[in-house]
Each structure stands twice: as structure tokens, then as C-alpha cells.
Amino acid sequence: FQPKLTIKPPHPIPPLLTKLTTEPKKPKPPALPPREELTGEQIKQGREAIGWSRKQLGGFLDLSADYIDKLERGDRLVTPELEAKIRKLLKLA
């Protein structure tokens, strides 16, 4: 004699499982084309166009004027978060 064990899942699980297997997957929206990386020259031109000093731009970004100088010269990389802030402040597309 072989014992047989049948386990039935609780009430909400079977309808959820059938919903998962019967609904077609939605296509993903097309990815936006990658934006051109922000250069130090663009930062400098944008800052000068507004008439800000490195110290003023750094104050808005909570960075030192020296760090802004290094960004403009290309000695430091612009992180994606910092790039978004700079683009917004300097109104760069």
C-alpha cells in the first residue's frame, strides 16, 4: 500500500496562478536613446553663460569650487546623479 498525499493551495493562489499563465506579456516600451555624456567644457560654458563662478555653482551642488574646476578640466568624472543636477541648474538639454 502506497500512501498518497495531495496538497491544495489556499483559496487565492489557484486563480492567481491561472492569471499568470493565461495573460500575454505586455511588450516593453522602447528605451530612450542614450543622452550624450556631459563634458567639462559644456559645464564651463553653461556656468559662464549664466554668469556664475565655480564657487556659486558648487554652492548649489554642495561641492567645492576646486571640485567644479576638476570637473571642468576632466580630472573628475561626472556621476549620473550629478549630471542630472548640473543639467537642471544650467538648463542644458
Secondary structure as UniProt FT lines:
FT   TURN            11..12
FT   HELIX           13..22
FT   HELIX           40..50
FT   HELIX           54..61
FT   HELIX           65..73
FT   HELIX           80..90
//
